[in-house]
């Protein structure tokens, strides 16, 4: 493992976090936050640059790649440090998702000499992570940065299938008995819900089920008055026990009078809890006085994209994920400090085993 040229003080570590949270970086506007990260690495003797899509690249010892996303969802939460339930916390958009994990990884990468990447677009289309896997060689192991709590290790995420349903019917008097396009849309969605529910029941954990969600719907008489139109945006969350192809086939099989254009697909991921990387995290958390928790998340993350590399992976980072995108988003500063210590210990253990 390469030696870091300059260490990071506790004050500098917290300063990086405050500066990044205080720099708005909604998806598509990550440049200012990316420049801060490049400056941080250069200040501490590490080469760093922005790639073609705006990712921050700071390659070094590839026994481990620490990576998290620069972008946040929109939202204006005044940035301040104050006590919350007796704990000193930093308030601000992104403090939990995922600027806290991002800053912790940048500090740990400098301190341990491992590789780092800050990626763009995770909150929209994961374009930064997709570009990363297309343009660099696979590292030996990956830690993806998302809030898990300093003593939590996330091993899996469900996948995503999203599409646009469209139906059209002839216009007519509302007293007529036949379905119009709006009814076709409603009935299709009801049939789909029943079809995918066959893979689980209310006692099945959410992570292991397909869940359905319409995200937008509109319909009515067309502008020319000759037809009724219905459009519905739909999403399916897909557990690792199924493929997105299987869910798509089930949904298409219930069509009767409409069509679906599938436009987004993310493959589910579940990693080995007995991998060398997961073991390193459990050991580091116990050494820091914690009781490791193994987690599975019902959403998706860039970890779904990184499975293409076929190497040991976990997702880790400080913060309570219940505060993701919330109006009261805030991060315990002690938890932030603890997560840096865990990441540094993991990097050292991985490097030792790799050597």
DRENTORNU-920934 format. One line per 2 residues: number of its first residue (from 0); their letters; for each residue z, x, y of N, C-alpha, C, O. Coordinates in steps of 0.02 Angstrom, whole numbers, plus 50000, padded with zeros to 5 digits. Layout:
<sites>
NUM	a	Z,X,Y,Z,X,Y,Z,X,Y,Z,X,Y  ...
</sites>
This chain:
<sites>
0	xx	50000,50043,49940,50000,50000,50000,50000,50044,50062,50038,50092,50066  49958,50029,50110,49954,50068,50171,50017,50059,50213,50047,50005,50213
2	xx	50035,50111,50249,50094,50108,50291,50077,50074,50358,50027,50090,50389  50120,50028,50380,50112,49999,50446,50126,50053,50498,50173,50092,50490
4	xx	50086,50056,50551,50093,50109,50601,50149,50096,50650,50175,50142,50680  50168,50034,50658,50222,50018,50705,50256,49954,50681,50223,49905,50666
6	xx	50322,49956,50678,50359,49898,50655,50362,49843,50708,50344,49854,50766  50384,49785,50687,50390,49727,50731,50464,49711,50739,50498,49699,50689
8	xx	50489,49711,50800,50560,49694,50811,50570,49619,50804,50522,49581,50807  50632,49599,50796,50648,49527,50792,50626,49492,50855,50600,49436,50853
10	xx	50636,49524,50912,50616,49495,50976,50540,49485,50979,50516,49434,51003  50503,49535,50956,50430,49530,50957,50406,49475,50909,50358,49439,50923
12	xx	50440,49470,50851,50420,49419,50803,50428,49349,50831,50384,49307,50824  50484,49337,50863,50495,49271,50894,50450,49262,50955,50428,49206,50969
14	xx	50436,49316,50990,50392,49311,51048,50322,49290,51028,50290,49251,51063  50298,49317,50972,50232,49298,50948,50230,49223,50933,50182,49189,50951
16	xx	50281,49198,50899,50285,49127,50883,50283,49084,50946,50244,49036,50950  50325,49101,50995,50328,49062,51057,50262,49064,51093,50238,49013,51118
18	xx	50231,49123,51097,50167,49130,51132,50113,49088,51098,50073,49055,51132  50110,49090,51031,50058,49053,50996,50068,48977,51002,50020,48941,51013
20	xx	50130,48954,50996,50143,48883,51003,50129,48860,51075,50106,48804,51086  50141,48904,51123,50129,48888,51192,50056,48892,51213,50039,48878,51270
22	xx	50012,48912,51166,49941,48917,51180,49905,48861,51143,49896,48865,51082  49883,48808,51178,49851,48752,51143,49791,48776,51102,49749,48814,51126
24	xx	49787,48753,51039,49732,48774,50996,49710,48717,50950,49708,48726,50889  49693,48659,50978,49667,48605,50935,49601,48627,50903,49568,48673,50928
26	xx	49584,48596,50848,49523,48615,50812,49463,48618,50858,49450,48572,50896  49427,48674,50854,49370,48685,50898,49387,48723,50961,49342,48745,50997
28	xx	49451,48732,50975,49473,48768,51035,49525,48821,51017,49577,48827,51050  49510,48859,50965,49558,48908,50939,49554,48977,50972,49596,49020,50958
30	xx	49505,48988,51015,49491,49056,51038,49551,49090,51072,49564,49149,51058  49587,49055,51115,49643,49087,51150,49697,49109,51100,49725,49163,51107
32	xx	49713,49067,51051,49762,49086,51001,49737,49143,50958,49775,49187,50940  49672,49143,50942,49643,49197,50902,49648,49264,50940,49664,49315,50911
34	xx	49634,49262,51005,49639,49324,51045,49710,49350,51047,49721,49411,51045  49760,49306,51049,49830,49328,51047,49844,49365,50982,49879,49416,50982
36	xx	49818,49339,50926,49830,49371,50862,49797,49440,50858,49827,49488,50835  49736,49444,50882,49701,49509,50882,49741,49559,50923,49749,49617,50902
38	xx	49765,49539,50982,49805,49583,51024,49869,49605,50989,49889,49663,50995  49901,49559,50954,49962,49575,50918,49949,49629,50866,49987,49678,50862
40	xx	49897,49622,50827,49882,49673,50775,49864,49739,50807,49887,49792,50783  49824,49738,50859,49804,49801,50891,49865,49836,50922,49869,49898,50919
42	xx	49910,49798,50951,49971,49827,50980,50012,49864,50928,50045,49914,50942  50008,49840,50865,50048,49870,50811,50005,49914,50765,50022,49924,50707
44	xx	49951,49940,50793,49913,49991,50757,49867,49966,50703,49846,50005,50660  49851,49902,50703,49807,49875,50651,49740,49853,50682,49739,49824,50736
46	xx	49686,49867,50647,49621,49844,50669,49615,49769,50655,49635,49745,50602  49587,49733,50704,49577,49661,50696,49519,49639,50740,49506,49670,50792
48	xx	49484,49587,50718,49427,49563,50757,49414,49490,50739,49442,49463,50691  49369,49458,50779,49348,49390,50766,49281,49391,50730,49236,49428,50750
50	xx	49274,49351,50678,49210,49348,50643,49165,49295,50673,49179,49268,50727  49110,49280,50639,49058,49237,50668,49082,49166,50683,49056,49134,50729
52	xx	49131,49141,50646,49154,49072,50658,49218,49069,50698,49243,49014,50713  49247,49128,50715,49308,49129,50754,49371,49146,50716,49425,49145,50744
54	xx	49365,49161,50651,49423,49183,50612,49447,49251,50636,49407,49292,50658  49512,49262,50632,49541,49328,50644,49542,49366,50578,49572,49342,50529
56	xx	49511,49424,50577,49510,49466,50517,49552,49529,50530,49540,49564,50579  49600,49543,50487,49639,49604,50491,49647,49631,50420,49702,49628,50392
58	xx	49594,49657,50390,49598,49680,50321,49638,49744,50314,49640,49785,50360  49671,49752,50257,49710,49812,50243,49718,49817,50167,49668,49819,50131
60	xx	49780,49818,50143,49792,49821,50071,49778,49752,50040,49813,49704,50054  49726,49749,49999,49704,49684,49972,49741,49665,49908,49719,49620,49872
62	xx	49797,49699,49893,49839,49674,49839,49865,49605,49856,49885,49567,49812  49866,49588,49922,49888,49523,49944,49853,49505,50010,49850,49546,50056
64	xx	49828,49444,50014,49801,49418,50076,49847,49363,50101,49858,49313,50066  49873,49371,50162,49912,49319,50195,49866,49283,50243,49836,49314,50287
66	xx	49859,49217,50236,49812,49180,50278,49840,49112,50296,49868,49077,50254  49830,49092,50358,49849,49026,50381,49800,49004,50435,49758,49044,50456
68	xx	49805,48941,50457,49756,48917,50505,49782,48919,50576,49841,48908,50589  49736,48933,50622,49752,48940,50693,49753,48871,50726,49791,48861,50773
70	xx	49711,48826,50703,49703,48762,50738,49761,48714,50724,49795,48719,50673  49771,48668,50770,49820,48615,50763,49786,48548,50776,49729,48546,50800
72	xx	49820,48495,50761,49797,48429,50784,49813,48423,50859,49855,48460,50884  49779,48378,50893,49795,48369,50965,49865,48342,50975,49894,48312,50930
74	xx	49892,48353,51033,49958,48326,51050,49994,48371,51098,49995,48432,51090  50024,48341,51148,50059,48380,51200,50134,48371,51192,50162,48320,51213
76	xx	50166,48420,51160,50239,48420,51153,50265,48478,51195,50249,48536,51180  50304,48465,51246,50329,48519,51288,50361,48575,51246,50405,48562,51205
78	xx	50339,48636,51258,50364,48693,51219,50430,48716,51248,50435,48734,51307  50481,48715,51206,50547,48738,51228,50589,48756,51166,50576,48732,51111
80	xx	50639,48797,51177,50688,48813,51126,50753,48777,51143,50780,48785,51197  50777,48738,51095,50839,48702,51106,50874,48690,51039,50843,48696,50986
82	xx	50937,48674,51043,50975,48659,50982,50957,48590,50957,50958,48541,50995  50942,48586,50892,50928,48523,50859,50972,48518,50798,50964,48557,50750
84	xx	51019,48470,50798,51068,48464,50743,51105,48529,50733,51118,48550,50676  51123,48561,50787,51161,48623,50784,51121,48685,50767,51150,48739,50757
86	xx	51054,48678,50762,51012,48734,50743,50963,48748,50800,50932,48702,50827  50956,48811,50819,50909,48830,50872,50838,48822,50846,50819,48854,50797
88	xx	50798,48781,50880,50731,48766,50857,50680,48772,50913,50697,48764,50972  50619,48788,50894,50563,48789,50941,50524,48724,50934,50500,48708,50880
90	xx	50518,48688,50989,50480,48626,50992,50410,48642,51018,50401,48685,51061  50360,48606,50992,50292,48614,51016,50242,48596,50963,50256,48602,50903
92	xx	50183,48574,50984,50130,48557,50937,50109,48619,50898,50094,48671,50927  50109,48613,50832,50091,48669,50789,50148,48711,50766,50139,48754,50722
94	xx	50209,48701,50793,50265,48743,50773,50276,48741,50698,50296,48791,50668  50263,48683,50667,50269,48676,50594,50201,48683,50560,50194,48721,50512
96	xx	50151,48647,50585,50085,48645,50553,50032,48672,50599,50008,48636,50643  50013,48735,50589,50046,48784,50545,50055,48849,50583,50047,48903,50555
98	xx	50071,48843,50649,50079,48903,50689,50140,48943,50668,50140,49004,50672  50193,48909,50644,50251,48944,50618,50233,48988,50559,50246,49048,50560
100	xx	50202,48959,50506,50179,49001,50451,50129,49055,50472,50132,49111,50447  50084,49039,50518,50035,49087,50542,50069,49148,50574,50052,49205,50558
102	xx	50117,49136,50619,50151,49191,50653,50193,49232,50603,50194,49293,50607  50227,49197,50557,50267,49233,50507,50223,49279,50465,50243,49335,50448
104	xx	50164,49255,50447,50118,49296,50407,50091,49355,50445,50083,49409,50417  50076,49345,50509,50052,49401,50550,50105,49456,50553,50089,49515,50546
106	xx	50167,49437,50565,50222,49486,50568,50230,49521,50500,50234,49582,50497  50231,49482,50446,50240,49511,50379,50182,49557,50360,50192,49607,50327
108	xx	50121,49539,50382,50064,49581,50366,50069,49649,50401,50053,49700,50371  50091,49649,50464,50101,49713,50500,50156,49754,50468,50148,49814,50458
110	xx	50211,49721,50451,50268,49757,50423,50253,49786,50354,50278,49839,50336  50213,49750,50314,50202,49771,50244,50135,49806,50234,50126,49839,50182
112	xx	50089,49800,50281,50024,49832,50273,49974,49796,50231,49925,49826,50209  49984,49730,50217,49936,49692,50177,49885,49658,50223,49892,49659,50284
114	xx	49835,49629,50192,49781,49598,50230,49803,49531,50260,49849,49498,50236  49769,49513,50314,49783,49451,50350,49718,49418,50373,49670,49452,50390
116	xx	49719,49352,50373,49664,49314,50404,49692,49251,50435,49728,49213,50403  49675,49240,50498,49691,49177,50532,49626,49137,50537,49578,49160,50567
118	xx	49625,49077,50508,49562,49041,50502,49560,48979,50548,49612,48954,50569  49500,48957,50563,49490,48901,50608,49472,48838,50567,49451,48842,50510
120	xx	49481,48780,50600,49453,48718,50574,49487,48687,50514,49457,48643,50483  49547,48707,50496,49579,48678,50437,49592,48604,50445,49587,48566,50397
122	xx	49608,48583,50505,49625,48513,50517,49563,48467,50516,49570,48406,50519  49504,48496,50513,49443,48456,50512,49403,48465,50449,49402,48421,50405
124	xx	49369,48523,50442,49324,48533,50386,49335,48598,50349,49294,48617,50306  49389,48634,50364,49404,48699,50331,49346,48748,50337,49335,48789,50293
126	xx	49310,48745,50393,49252,48790,50399,49272,48863,50399,49235,48905,50375  49331,48879,50427,49353,48948,50427,49367,48974,50358,49347,49030,50341
128	xx	49403,48936,50318,49418,48956,50249,49354,48961,50207,49346,49007,50167  49308,48913,50217,49245,48915,50179,49206,48978,50197,49176,49010,50154
130	xx	49205,48996,50262,49170,49056,50282,49203,49118,50253,49169,49165,50234  49268,49118,50249,49305,49175,50222,49286,49188,50149,49272,49245,50131
132	xx	49285,49135,50108,49269,49147,50037,49196,49166,50027,49179,49196,49977  49154,49148,50075,49083,49165,50069,49067,49236,50092,49015,49263,50074
134	xx	49112,49266,50131,49094,49329,50165,49141,49387,50150,49130,49442,50178  49191,49378,50109,49233,49435,50091,49244,49435,50015,49239,49384,49982
136	xx	49259,49494,49988,49275,49499,49917,49342,49466,49903,49384,49463,49947  49351,49441,49843,49416,49410,49827,49473,49461,49830,49465,49517,49805
138	xx	49529,49443,49860,49588,49486,49858,49620,49480,49788,49599,49439,49747  49670,49521,49776,49705,49517,49711,49750,49456,49707,49762,49430,49652
140	xx	49775,49432,49764,49819,49373,49767,49816,49345,49837,49800,49380,49885  49831,49280,49843,49827,49246,49908,49890,49205,49920,49914,49170,49875
142	xx	49917,49210,49981,49968,49163,50004,49938,49124,50062,49921,49153,50113  49932,49059,50053,49906,49015,50105,49965,48988,50146,50016,48968,50118
144	xx	49957,48989,50211,50013,48970,50255,50014,48897,50275,49971,48874,50312  50062,48861,50249,50076,48791,50268,50152,48782,50260,50183,48818,50222
146	xx	50181,48733,50296,50254,48724,50290,50275,48701,50220,50251,48651,50194  50321,48739,50191,50350,48721,50127,50426,48724,50131,50461,48706,50083
148	xx	50453,48748,50189,50523,48766,50193,50529,48838,50169,50492,48859,50124  50575,48876,50197,50578,48948,50180,50595,48959,50107,50582,49013,50081
150	xx	50624,48909,50074,50642,48916,50003,50597,48875,49957,50613,48866,49899  50540,48851,49983,50494,48811,49943,50429,48848,49930,50406,48887,49971
152	xx	50399,48835,49872,50335,48865,49853,50289,48808,49831,50305,48772,49784  50233,48799,49865,50187,48746,49848,50135,48772,49799,50101,48822,49812
154	xx	50128,48738,49742,50085,48760,49688,50021,48718,49681,49974,48740,49649  50020,48659,49711,49962,48617,49700,49949,48568,49757,49995,48548,49793
156	xx	49887,48549,49764,49865,48497,49812,49815,48451,49777,49776,48473,49735  49818,48388,49795,49766,48342,49771,49700,48357,49807,49699,48391,49859
158	xx	49646,48332,49779,49581,48339,49810,49564,48279,49853,49604,48233,49860  49505,48281,49883,49483,48228,49929,49411,48210,49913,49369,48253,49901
160	xx	49397,48145,49915,49329,48119,49913,49323,48068,49968,49362,48020,49971  49274,48076,50012,49266,48031,50069,49194,48008,50074,49147,48046,50060
162	xx	49185,47945,50094,49118,47919,50100,49113,47862,50149,49164,47838,50175  49052,47840,50162,49038,47783,50206,49003,47729,50167,48948,47739,50142
164	xx	49035,47671,50162,49006,47613,50128,48969,47570,50179,48995,47558,50234  48908,47548,50161,48868,47506,50205,48840,47447,50165,48813,47456,50111
166	xx	48846,47387,50193,48817,47327,50162,48784,47285,50216,48805,47284,50273  48730,47251,50196,48694,47206,50241,48677,47142,50205,48658,47143,50146
168	xx	48683,47085,50239,48665,47020,50211,48629,46979,50264,48635,46993,50324  48592,46929,50242,48559,46885,50290,48611,46845,50328,48662,46825,50300
170	xx	48598,46834,50391,48644,46793,50430,48635,46719,50411,48582,46700,50387  48686,46680,50422,48683,46609,50407,48746,46575,50431,48792,46608,50455
172	xx	48747,46510,50425,48806,46473,50447,48866,46492,50406,48861,46500,50345  48924,46499,50438,48984,46520,50402,49008,46469,50352,49053,46485,50312
174	xx	48980,46408,50351,49000,46358,50302,48967,46369,50234,48985,46337,50185  48916,46414,50231,48882,46426,50168,48928,46462,50119,48969,46504,50140
176	xx	48921,46447,50054,48969,46474,50005,48957,46547,49985,49005,46580,49964  48897,46574,49991,48884,46642,49969,48919,46695,50011,48935,46684,50069
178	xx	48929,46754,49979,48960,46810,50015,48915,46835,50071,48854,46835,50065  48946,46856,50126,48910,46898,50174,48929,46971,50163,48970,46986,50120
180	xx	48901,47015,50203,48912,47087,50194,48986,47106,50201,49010,47151,50167  49021,47072,50246,49092,47088,50256,49132,47071,50193,49176,47110,50173
182	xx	49117,47014,50163,49151,46996,50101,49133,47044,50045,49176,47062,50004  49070,47066,50042,49050,47114,49992,49090,47179,49998,49113,47207,49948
184	xx	49100,47201,50060,49139,47262,50071,49211,47254,50048,49238,47298,50015  49241,47198,50067,49311,47185,50048,49319,47181,49972,49365,47210,49944
186	xx	49273,47146,49939,49278,47138,49867,49265,47203,49830,49296,47218,49780  49216,47244,49856,49204,47309,49825,49267,47352,49829,49286,47384,49780
188	xx	49298,47354,49887,49357,47396,49895,49414,47373,49850,49452,47414,49824  49420,47308,49841,49472,47281,49796,49458,47301,49724,49504,47321,49688
190	xx	49395,47297,49702,49378,47316,49634,49389,47391,49623,49414,47411,49570  49371,47431,49672,49382,47503,49666,49456,47519,49659,49475,47560,49617
192	xx	49497,47487,49699,49569,47498,49695,49596,47483,49626,49638,47520,49600  49574,47428,49596,49596,47411,49529,49570,47460,49477,49605,47477,49429
194	xx	49508,47484,49486,49479,47530,49438,49516,47597,49436,49530,47623,49382  49531,47624,49494,49565,47689,49495,49639,47682,49479,49671,47730,49458
196	xx	49668,47623,49490,49739,47612,49475,49751,47614,49401,49808,47622,49379  49699,47607,49361,49707,47610,49288,49731,47678,49264,49755,47684,49208
198	xx	49725,47729,49308,49747,47797,49289,49821,47809,49304,49845,47865,49294  49857,47758,49326,49928,47766,49339,49959,47700,49358,49925,47650,49366
200	xx	50026,47700,49365,50061,47640,49386,50113,47660,49437,50115,47718,49459  50156,47613,49457,50204,47627,49509,50255,47680,49490,50288,47708,49533
202	xx	50261,47693,49425,50309,47744,49402,50277,47813,49398,50312,47863,49389  50212,47816,49405,50178,47881,49404,50187,47915,49471,50175,47883,49523
204	xx	50207,47979,49473,50214,48013,49538,50149,48010,49577,50095,48013,49549  50155,48005,49643,50096,48000,49686,50049,48058,49674,49988,48048,49675
206	xx	50075,48118,49664,50032,48177,49654,49985,48167,49595,49930,48195,49595  50007,48129,49545,49968,48121,49484,49923,48060,49485,49890,48045,49435
208	xx	49920,48025,49541,49880,47964,49546,49821,47973,49594,49822,48016,49638  49769,47932,49584,49718,47924,49636,49744,47873,49685,49765,47818,49666
210	xx	49743,47891,49749,49761,47842,49800,49701,47830,49845,49661,47875,49857  49696,47768,49870,49638,47748,49909,49660,47730,49980,49715,47704,49990
212	xx	49615,47743,50028,49632,47728,50097,49568,47715,50137,49527,47760,50144  49560,47653,50163,49506,47643,50211,49528,47670,50279,49583,47655,50301
214	xx	49487,47710,50311,49506,47741,50374,49474,47708,50435,49496,47719,50492  49421,47668,50424,49389,47631,50479,49345,47578,50450,49315,47588,50397
216	xx	49340,47521,50483,49296,47468,50461,49269,47429,50521,49305,47416,50569  49206,47412,50518,49177,47371,50570,49122,47328,50540,49091,47346,50490
218	xx	49111,47270,50569,49060,47225,50542,49049,47166,50587,49087,47152,50633  48995,47130,50574,48978,47071,50612,48904,47060,50615,48866,47092,50578
220	xx	48883,47014,50658,48813,46998,50666,48776,47057,50698,48800,47087,50746  48718,47073,50671,48678,47128,50699,48653,47110,50769,48655,47052,50789
222	xx	48630,47160,50805,48608,47149,50874,48550,47099,50879,48545,47063,50928  48507,47097,50827,48451,47051,50829,48469,46981,50803,48428,46936,50804
224	xx	48532,46974,50779,48556,46909,50756,48530,46887,50689,48542,46830,50669  48495,46931,50653,48463,46911,50590,48502,46931,50528,48485,46910,50472
226	xx	48554,46970,50535,48592,46993,50476,48665,47004,50493,48685,47008,50551  48705,47008,50440,48775,47026,50445,48782,47097,50417,48756,47111,50362
228	xx	48815,47140,50453,48823,47210,50431,48896,47228,50424,48939,47201,50460  48911,47272,50377,48979,47297,50368,48977,47371,50352,48937,47393,50311
230	xx	49018,47409,50386,49024,47481,50374,49098,47498,50365,49140,47476,50405  49114,47537,50313,49184,47554,50301,49188,47628,50281,49153,47651,50236
232	xx	49232,47665,50316,49246,47734,50298,49303,47735,50248,49355,47703,50259  49294,47770,50192,49344,47768,50138,49362,47838,50115,49321,47884,50119
234	xx	49423,47845,50092,49447,47908,50065,49483,47897,49999,49518,47846,49990  49475,47944,49953,49513,47946,49891,49548,48013,49887,49518,48065,49901
236	xx	49612,48012,49868,49648,48073,49853,49650,48080,49778,49669,48034,49742  49629,48140,49753,49615,48149,49682,49663,48199,49651,49668,48255,49675
238	xx	49699,48179,49598,49746,48226,49566,49710,48278,49523,49652,48267,49505  49742,48334,49508,49709,48386,49468,49690,48363,49398,49648,48396,49366
240	xx	49718,48308,49373,49700,48284,49307,49631,48252,49306,49604,48239,49252  49601,48238,49364,49536,48209,49369,49490,48253,49412,49514,48296,49448
242	xx	49425,48241,49407,49378,48274,49451,49354,48225,49505,49358,48164,49496  49329,48252,49559,49301,48209,49611,49240,48172,49585,49226,48116,49606
244	xx	49203,48203,49539,49145,48170,49508,49166,48107,49471,49133,48055,49475  49222,48111,49435,49245,48052,49397,49265,47995,49443,49251,47937,49429
246	xx	49297,48011,49499,49317,47959,49546,49256,47930,49580,49252,47869,49590  49208,47972,49598,49146,47948,49629,49109,47901,49581,49084,47849,49602
248	xx	49105,47918,49518,49071,47876,49469,49106,47808,49462,49073,47757,49456  49173,47809,49464,49210,47746,49459,49196,47702,49519,49188,47641,49512
250	xx	49194,47731,49579,49181,47692,49640,49109,47666,49641,49097,47608,49658  49062,47708,49623,48992,47686,49621,48981,47631,49570,48940,47586,49579
252	xx	49019,47634,49515,49012,47584,49462,49033,47515,49483,49015,47466,49449  49070,47509,49538,49093,47443,49561,49048,47415,49617,49062,47361,49643
254	xx	48995,47451,49635,48951,47427,49688,48913,47364,49667,48891,47358,49610  48906,47319,49714,48868,47257,49703,48844,47232,49771,48877,47190,49802
256	xx	48788,47257,49793,48761,47234,49857,48769,47283,49914,48744,47269,49969  48802,47339,49904,48810,47389,49956,48795,47458,49930,48780,47466,49870
258	xx	48797,47508,49973,48786,47577,49953,48841,47621,49984,48872,47602,50033  48850,47680,49954,48898,47728,49981,48864,47795,49991,48829,47819,49946
260	xx	48874,47825,50049,48852,47894,50061,48914,47938,50060,48956,47935,50104  48918,47979,50008,48976,48023,50001,48964,48085,50043,48913,48119,50035
262	xx	49011,48102,50088,48998,48156,50136,49051,48210,50138,49044,48258,50174  49105,48203,50099,49156,48255,50099,49189,48257,50030,49205,48206,50001
264	xx	49199,48318,50005,49228,48326,49939,49269,48391,49937,49244,48444,49955  49331,48385,49917,49376,48443,49909,49405,48439,49839,49436,48389,49821
266	xx	49396,48492,49801,49419,48493,49731,49494,48502,49728,49521,48544,49764  49530,48463,49686,49603,48472,49681,49620,48541,49652,49579,48572,49619
268	xx	49682,48563,49664,49703,48629,49640,49774,48625,49614,49817,48592,49644  49787,48660,49559,49855,48668,49533,49859,48738,49503,49822,48755,49457
270	xx	49906,48779,49529,49911,48848,49506,49968,48856,49457,50011,48813,49449  49968,48913,49424,50016,48928,49371,50084,48945,49400,50090,48994,49438
272	xx	50137,48906,49385,50203,48922,49412,50233,48986,49382,50283,49012,49407  50201,49012,49329,50225,49074,49297,50184,49135,49317,50191,49188,49287
274	xx	50141,49127,49367,50101,49184,49388,50145,49239,49418,50202,49226,49437  50118,49299,49422,50157,49354,49450,50175,49341,49523,50228,49361,49546
276	xx	50130,49306,49559,50143,49292,49629,50199,49240,49637,50244,49249,49678  50197,49187,49598,50250,49136,49600,50317,49167,49580,50369,49151,49609
278	xx	50315,49212,49531,50377,49246,49510,50404,49290,49566,50465,49293,49577  50360,49324,49603,50382,49365,49659,50415,49323,49713,50465,49344,49742
280	xx	50389,49263,49726,50420,49219,49775,50488,49195,49752,50536,49194,49791  50493,49176,49689,50559,49152,49665,50611,49208,49672,50667,49195,49693
282	xx	50591,49269,49654,50638,49324,49660,50657,49339,49732,50715,49352,49747  50608,49336,49778,50622,49351,49848,50667,49297,49880,50711,49313,49919
284	xx	50656,49235,49862,50696,49180,49889,50768,49184,49863,50815,49175,49901  50775,49199,49800,50843,49207,49772,50879,49266,49804,50938,49262,49820
286	xx	50843,49321,49814,50873,49380,49846,50897,49365,49916,50946,49394,49940  50863,49318,49950,50882,49299,50018,50935,49244,50019,50955,49220,50072
288	xx	50959,49225,49960,51013,49176,49956,50991,49104,49947,51031,49058,49955  50927,49094,49931,50902,49026,49922,50893,49006,49850,50897,49048,49805
290	xx	50882,48943,49839,50868,48915,49773,50795,48891,49774,50781,48839,49803  50749,48928,49742,50678,48912,49748,50661,48841,49726,50686,48817,49675
292	xx	50619,48808,49766,50594,48741,49750,50519,48746,49738,50483,48775,49779  50495,48717,49684,50424,48715,49668,50396,48647,49690,50422,48595,49670
294	xx	50343,48648,49732,50319,48588,49764,50246,48574,49745,50208,48619,49727  50228,48510,49748,50159,48487,49743,50147,48440,49802,50187,48396,49815
296	xx	50091,48450,49837,50077,48410,49897,50023,48358,49883,49976,48370,49845  50032,48300,49913,49986,48245,49900,49923,48248,49943,49876,48210,49930
298	xx	49921,48292,49993,49861,48300,50034,49818,48357,50009,49817,48372,49950  49781,48388,50056,49740,48446,50041,49755,48501,50091,49786,48489,50142
300	xx	49732,48561,50076,49740,48618,50121,49685,48669,50106,49643,48658,50063  49686,48724,50142,49637,48777,50129,49647,48808,50060,49602,48841,50035
302	xx	49705,48798,50029,49716,48824,49962,49665,48794,49913,49645,48827,49865  49645,48731,49925,49593,48701,49883,49529,48742,49886,49494,48749,49836
304	xx	49513,48769,49945,49453,48809,49954,49461,48878,49921,49414,48903,49890  49519,48908,49928,49529,48976,49904,49530,48982,49828,49525,49037,49802
306	xx	49536,48926,49792,49536,48931,49719,49470,48959,49692,49466,48980,49635  49418,48959,49734,49354,48990,49715,49363,49062,49696,49326,49088,49654
308	xx	49413,49096,49726,49424,49166,49712,49454,49179,49643,49452,49236,49619  49483,49128,49612,49510,49135,49544,49560,49192,49539,49555,49235,49495
310	xx	49609,49192,49584,49663,49241,49583,49729,49205,49592,49729,49146,49612  49786,49237,49579,49851,49203,49590,49857,49179,49662,49840,49216,49709
312	xx	49882,49118,49671,49889,49088,49737,49953,49046,49740,49974,49017,49690  49982,49044,49799,50033,48994,49815,50024,48977,49889,49990,49013,49926
314	xx	50054,48922,49910,50058,48906,49981,50131,48910,50002,50175,48887,49967  50142,48940,50060,50211,48953,50082,50214,48956,50158,50166,48976,50191
316	xx	50271,48936,50185,50282,48944,50257,50344,48907,50280,50365,48859,50247  50373,48928,50336,50432,48894,50362,50413,48825,50389,50356,48813,50409
318	xx	50463,48781,50391,50452,48716,50423,50459,48658,50375,50446,48664,50315  50478,48601,50402,50484,48538,50365,50418,48501,50371,50400,48479,50426
320	xx	50382,48493,50316,50316,48462,50319,50318,48389,50339,50266,48360,50357  50377,48358,50338,50382,48289,50364,50368,48286,50439,50354,48233,50466
322	xx	50371,48344,50472,50359,48347,50544,50287,48365,50561,50269,48370,50620  50244,48374,50509,50173,48387,50522,50144,48332,50567,50152,48273,50552
324	xx	50112,48351,50621,50075,48305,50666,50121,48255,50701,50097,48209,50734  50186,48264,50695,50234,48215,50722,50249,48228,50796,50239,48284,50820
326	xx	50272,48177,50832,50288,48186,50903,50351,48228,50914,50363,48252,50969  50391,48237,50861,50452,48278,50867,50446,48343,50827,50495,48367,50799
328	xx	50386,48370,50823,50374,48431,50784,50415,48489,50812,50410,48506,50871  50456,48520,50769,50496,48577,50790,50514,48619,50729,50515,48594,50673
330	xx	50528,48683,50741,50540,48731,50687,50604,48768,50700,50616,48794,50754  50647,48772,50649,50708,48811,50652,50690,48885,50658,50651,48911,50617
332	xx	50718,48919,50707,50703,48990,50716,50735,49033,50662,50707,49085,50643  50792,49012,50636,50822,49049,50580,50778,49044,50519,50769,49093,50482
334	xx	50750,48985,50507,50705,48977,50450,50642,49020,50458,50617,49048,50410  50618,49024,50519,50561,49068,50533,50578,49140,50516,50539,49175,50483
336	xx	50636,49163,50538,50657,49232,50522,50663,49242,50446,50640,49293,50420  50693,49194,50412,50702,49200,50339,50634,49203,50303,50627,49240,50254
338	xx	50585,49164,50327,50520,49164,50294,50485,49231,50300,50450,49252,50254  50494,49265,50357,50465,49331,50365,50495,49379,50314,50459,49418,50283
340	xx	50560,49376,50305,50593,49420,50257,50567,49407,50186,50557,49454,50148  50557,49343,50169,50532,49326,50102,50460,49352,50094,50444,49381,50042
342	xx	50418,49342,50143,50349,49366,50139,50345,49442,50132,50305,49468,50094  50387,49477,50169,50387,49550,50163,50410,49572,50094,50382,49619,50066
344	xx	50461,49539,50067,50485,49557,50000,50432,49542,49947,50424,49580,49899  50396,49487,49955,50343,49471,49908,50287,49522,49912,50263,49545,49860
346	xx	50267,49541,49972,50214,49591,49980,50233,49657,49947,50192,49689,49914  50296,49678,49956,50319,49740,49925,50318,49736,49849,50298,49783,49815
348	xx	50341,49678,49823,50342,49671,49749,50272,49668,49720,50259,49697,49667  50227,49633,49753,50158,49629,49729,50125,49697,49730,50091,49716,49683
350	xx	50136,49735,49784,50107,49802,49789,50133,49848,49735,50095,49888,49706  50198,49843,49720,50228,49885,49667,50197,49869,49599,50181,49915,49561
352	xx	50189,49805,49584,50161,49786,49520,50086,49804,49516,50060,49819,49463  50053,49801,49574,49981,49817,49576,49971,49892,49568,49921,49914,49539
354	x	50019,49931,49593,50013,50003,49588,50031,50030,49520,50027,50090,49508
</sites>
